[in-house]
Amino acid sequence: MARLVFAALSGGLFGFGLLLSGMTDTRRVIGWLDLFGGWDPTLAFVMGGAMIPVAMAWAVARRRRVAFLGSPLPARPEQRITPSLAAGSALFGIGWGLAGFCPGPAMASISFGGVAGLVFLLAMVAGMFITGPMRARLAPLSS
Amino acid sequence: MPIEWIYGAAGGLLIGCAAAMFLLVNGRIMGASGILGDLVDGTAGRAAGEKLAFIAGLVAVPAVLAGPLGRDVTHATGDLAVLILAGLAVGIGTRLANGCTSGHGVCGIPRLAPRGVAATLIYIAAGGATVLVTRHLLGIG
């Protein structure tokens, strides 16, 4: 039960942060990606602000064996930069630049994003759903 | 300093606190695409409850606060073809890359994870190139 409560609290805090920082506004996100228009640096402040508590949390995590609720902490990250990581990130970036939504804000804005938000979210979910089977067919990419 | 930058940094701190809590309390990386994607393709397993609870919070808090904070507009394009194409690209891309802005960027970079740094550089470059092409070369949006 505690796990569910803290998961919901984390999700709620994440949603509040996305909203306050303006990251649910696609204009602001596209403005950050638009180096040749009126460049909007807000996203850099968001990323910078977010990384401070996370860096502290990783420093604490390194000195512990398990998380506060007893489950194992994430394993040491995988080091290899694979074709799948590069191709996937490029594809993600293209979609991000087209619509100005990434997965977090797409979910956070569902209550006020209207039809546009819903269409994006459904297409994103469909994309996630077909990636598994697609990956199995494109074996070289999945390495 | 524009007020929006301060809101950005303050909101960023909240996002970071959310990720720090999910890591230290639940022992999980706060990656939005992984949390949703694992539920969508059925790979969440025993973590499904926690992931659902996370999404419930993520949806509910903005539902309550967006109006009062005056942040209830996304300014998204109304072009359905663009939205569908973009959604598919984000869905497939984040699954192939195993992460998005929150997982690779917010959680991966402070850990100095090479994959997080590489992914973030690539998706920002690809996003920038996309905006350059659509907005300045094709004149859309």
Interface residues (C-beta under 8 A of the other chain):
Chain A: R3 L4 V5 F6 A7 A8 L9 S10 G11 G12 L13 F14 G15 F16 G17 L18 L19 L20 S21 G22 M23 T24 D25 T26 R27 R28 I30 L33 D34 L35 F36 G37 P41 T42 L43 F45 V46 M47 G48 G49 A50 M51 I52 P53 V54 A55 M56 A57 W58 V60 A61 R64 V66 A67 F68 L69 S71 P72 L73 P74 P77 E78 Q79 R80 I81 S84 L85 A86 A87 G88 S89 A90 L91 F92 G93 I94 G95 W96 G97 L98 A99 G100 F101 C102 P103 G104 A106 M107 A108 S109 I110 S111 F112 G113 G114 A116 G117 V119 F120 L121 L122 A123 M124 V125 A126 G127 M128 F129 I130 T131 G132 M134 R135 L141
Chain B: E4 W5 I6 Y7 G8 A9 A10 G11 G12 L13 L14 I15 G16 C17 A18 A19 A20 M21 F22 L23 L24 V25 N26 G27 R28 I29 M30 A32 S33 L36 G37 V40 D41 T43 G49 E50 K51 A53 F54 I55 A56 G57 L58 V59 A60 V61 P62 A63 L65 A66 G67 L69 R71 D72 V73 T74 H75 A76 T77 G78 L80 V82 L83 I84 L85 A86 G87 L88 A89 V90 G91 I92 G93 T94 R95 L96 A97 N98 C100 T101 S102 H104 G105 V106 C107 G108 I109 P110 R111 A113 P114 R115 G116 A118 A119 T120 I122 Y123 I124 A125 A126 G127 G128 A129 T130 V131 L132 T134 R135 H136 G141
